[in-house]
């Protein structure tokens, strides 16, 4: 799906957006509530300049529109793979962007993400994974690392990883597996996103809901228990 189709189907004709260097910025209204809208489009690889654009937009939202909810739309092929990006410290730019998302949350901004295309690698970690709630379209491709890349890094044969992925969502890419892990709230059609967001605006955000959902859905069997045991031992 092209981002223009997504914006029309999800946010309607009142959305005001601009796209520069594959970074989408803007706002829209839904049931008398104004939302900040930003994201990565066109399956772009997230580089240093794009990271700063997103961070600046969120900082401006924090400063000028207190507690305004923020929606992210994501279609990214991953982090920018270039010598120049690495020399400039791409990891530091990502760290800055993540810190800004956390600042927004601390200042009372609820953050919602919709993965409509690809959401891969470090770009996924630095963007959508910082939302309070992540939704995905059925055709979304979500992966921190594909199995062949995981095999090269871990030296575990890809056949073994494929076998493990059949029983463990941790090893398997795809929106449904991230749903099982608890990271994705639901896999939905585009037109259902805003009704779901509007409902969640009425609830307080629980930072522990991902791992608890992962446990209840069978994708992460130990994370919630281990954290609860540690907290209980304090």
N, C-alpha and C positions, 0 to 999 in steps of 0.2 A: 504494500500500500504506500502511495506517495503521501508526503506529509500534508499536502493541500487537502487530499481526501480525508485524512485523519482529522484535521482541524475542523473541517466542515461537519463530519459525522459525529464528532465528540463534543465540540464546543460551540458549534452553531455559527451563524453569520455575524454575531456581534464580537467575535474574537478579533482583536487588533494585534497583528504580528508583523515582525520583520525577520528576514533571514540574511545573515552575513557570515561568510566563511563557514557555512553549514551549522551555525548556531542560531536557533530560533529564540526570539525574545518578544514578549508582549503581555497582554492581559485579556481577560474576558469576564463576563458576568453570568452567573447562574443563580436563579431564584433570589435575586436582589443581593447576592454576595459577589464581590469582585475578587478574582483570583489573579495572582501573578502566574505567568506561563513562560516556560523556557525549556530548552532541550537541545539535543543533537539530532540532526536529520541527514538524509541522503547517505546513510551507512558510512558517514565520515569517521576517520580516525581522529581521536581527541588529542590535539596538540597543545603546546604551551599557550599560544594566543587564545585559542578557544576556551581553555580552562579559565583564563583571566576574564574573558568576556562573561562567562557564566557566574564567576565569583563576584564580579563587579555588579552584575544585575541583582544578585541576591542581596548583596550589601546595600544597594540602593533601596531595595524593597524593605529591608530591616529598618533603614534610617527614615524612610519617608512614608511607609505604609505599615505601621505596627500591627503585628499579628495577622497580616493578610495571608491567607493560605497560598501555598506554592504548588503548582502542578508541573511535573517534568514529563516531556515526551522523549522517548529514546529510540534511536536507530543508529547504532555505532558499531563499526567493525573492530573496535578496540583501540589500544593506545597507538599513538603515532610512532612508527618504526623508522627512525632516521638518526643519523649521527648528530645532526644539529640539535634535534630535540633532546637527546641524551646529554650533550655537552651543556645545554642550557639548564639541565636539571629538571627534566619532565616530572620525575617523582616528587620534587618539591612543589611544583605547580599543582599536582594532584593532591598532595597533602594540604595545601592552602585551600583548595576547593572543598575538600572534606571538612576542614575546620570551619569554613563559612557555613556549610550546611548545619553543622552542629551548633554554631552560634545562632542561626535562624531558629532552630528547634528550641534552644535555651531561651530565646526571646519570645516564644509563644507562637511561632509560625508552624502550622501543620504542613507536612510535605507529602505529596502523593506522586507516584510515578506510574507511567503507562509505557510499557515496552511494546512497540508496535512493529518493529523490524528486528534488527540484530541488537544484542547487548552482550558484548564480548570483552573479556580480559580486564585490564586495568581501567579502561574507560567505564565499564559497567560498575566496577568497585568504587570509582570516584564520583559516580553520578547516581544512578537509580538505586544502588544499594544503600544510599544514605537517606532514602525516603522512609517515612513512618510506615507507609503502606505501598506495596508494589502490585500493580495489576499487569496482565499481559494478554495480548491477543493470541488466538490459537496458533497463528502462523509465526509467532515470535520465536527467534532463535537466541536462547540464553545459554551462556557458558563462560565460566571464568577461564577454562582451558579445555580445548578439544582433547579427546583421548590420545590422538597420535602425538600431540605436543606434550601431554602428560607423560607419555611413554618415553619420549626423548629426555625429559628432565629427570624422571624417577628411575629410568633404566628397567622398568617393569614392562614386559612384553605387552603390546597393545591387545593381543588376544586375551591375556589375563585380565586386563582392565575392562575389556568388553564383557567378560564373564562376570566380573565383580559388579559392573554397572547394572546387571539384570536384577540383582538383589539389593543393591545399595545406591540410593539416589545421590549420595555424595560424589560418586564417580561419574554420574551420567549427566550430560547436558540436556537442555530442553526445558520449556516452560513447565511442563507437567512435573518434572523432577524437582524443580525449584519450588513448585507448590508443595510437594511432599516434604521438602526440607523446611517449609514454613516461611521462606523468604517471599514467595509470591502469594498474595492474599487470595487471588482467584484468576482463572483464565476466562476471559469474558469477551463479548463483542464490543466494539468501540462505543456504541450508543449506551452501554450500561455503565460506563466509567463514571460519569458525573452523578448519576443517582447513587452509586455506591459511595463516592466521595462525600456527597451531601449527607448521607447517613452517618458516615464515620466522623464528620465534623461535630456531631452531637456527643461523641464519646471522648473520654480522656485517653491520651496515648499511653500505652503500656509498653515500655521498652523491652519487656521480656516476652512479648507475645510471639515473636518469631520462633524462639527455641521451644516454647510450649506447643505451638502449632506443629513444629517439626516432630515432636514426640507423639502427639495425638494422631498425626498422619503417617507415622511409621518411617519417616525419612531421617530423623535424628533421634536415636533411641537413648542416648546418654547425656546430651548437652544439658538439658533442663535439670536432670537429677544431680549431675555433678555440681552445677552452679548453686542449686538449692542446698546441697550438702555443705558447700563451702560457706554460704551465707549463714546457715544454721550453726556452723561451728565457730563463728566469730564471737 
